[in-house]
Amino acid sequence: MDNQNDSLRSRRFYKWFKQKQKIPEPNHLNEVSDGREGDGNDEMEDSYFRSMAMDPCISSNELRIFVGTWNVAGRSPEGSLAVDLDEWLNLKDAADIYVLGFQEIVPLKTRTVIGAEDPTEATNWNLLIGKTLNSKYGCPWLTPMLNPISSDNYHYNGNQEPEKRVNFSGLRGILMRNWSRSQHEKLYGGSKYKLMASKKMVGVFISVWMKTELLSKYCISNVKVCSVACGIMGYLGNKGSVSVSLSIEGTSFCFIAAHLASGEKKGDEGRRNHQVSEIFRRTTFPRSSKDDDNPHPLTILGHDQIFWFGDLNYRLYLEDNLARHLIKKQDWKALQEFDQLRRELEDGGVFQGWREGDIEFAPTYKYSFSNCNRYSGGVPNSSGEKQRTPAWCDRILWYGKRVKQLSYFRSESKFSDHRPVSALFSTHVEVMKSINRIGVQIHSFLPSIITPKQTFLFAGKGNHNASIVALAGKILT
């Protein structure tokens, strides 16, 4: 149906130009032409559009997505943390999109769990992230920022008014994308990355950043957020998830930052599995009047590519002293045999069909707060420290086709009792190709179509594509 609609719109545009010009079809549109008008032109037109349909209209472009997770143990960001962030984000090998999930950005006390949401900490983290991402390019204070999102149905409008948010497919998409490119270059030329969406629920926080050049290159649509609280009594926000859904051209993405139930007693993994099921069941991205013409996924599993990350809290089925012995030997393969999450994945207890890269780094929890590389507890147990068997609590999983993990590693910041974890992915998005033949037709006809008044209006734009879009937009609506 969408292909039929695109064809109809293209025909309307084609016929409009033909009527305006009142001349026979140019021969270069078709290799065979008898020069007749009337029905002959209709036949030629059919042949032209058939040749368009035979051309591959969809291309696949690669994107690199950085996904990170960090439990910061209730500590506020500080200036000295910028060095740790720089190492974690690995800006020497910069990605196109940065998706960062945090847990416990506020202490999980009664006041913060049941009280009103305070955006202060989320804002502070966004400021520090933006400064870190953009300071490499000489403009840390020009980072485009969105206000903290409090609605569960936030929509990213970009720089287009709602009536200009159209279906980016076919000729109309090509024209509107040209317009969008020029506008974004003017407004965001001074910064490398732009904050697309962020969402906080008590201590769980997600922040999504995208290269500014992608906003001019692609159509980014239907950016939405959702939070699911499944902590105390199953509905308080000390545990749960915050999610972002968005579409890049014809490919939909979902990012889920989660903080699951803690505990290393037998059976605690079942509580975590239940919370995962609840997040799947209760995460929704409903449609609204602000959406564009493109349908978007309503649930997590409706997306093309999905990334789930956070302090998932799965532990080791292993005694503490044996776990520490394997860690000392750096025998990660042997240690993974006792990993709860790996076993649940293999047994189909949770995340059926999902993938995780090989873990070739030390467990990320629980470290002593004494600013060292020592795990908390152990024998002999240090005074006042909790006895915790080290475990890979901080994880990154993915689901979907055409996703390739390039790296999976932990960083060594001692800011928290967790070490931050990151993964770099290569993904692909489907993009409607520009059709040069239509572009040739538009540029060849425009000079005789635009009136002096229109030329005056467009002259101030300094962009010929803006003229095309403004004119063609009226025709195709």
Disulfide bonds with the S-S distance in Angstrom:
none
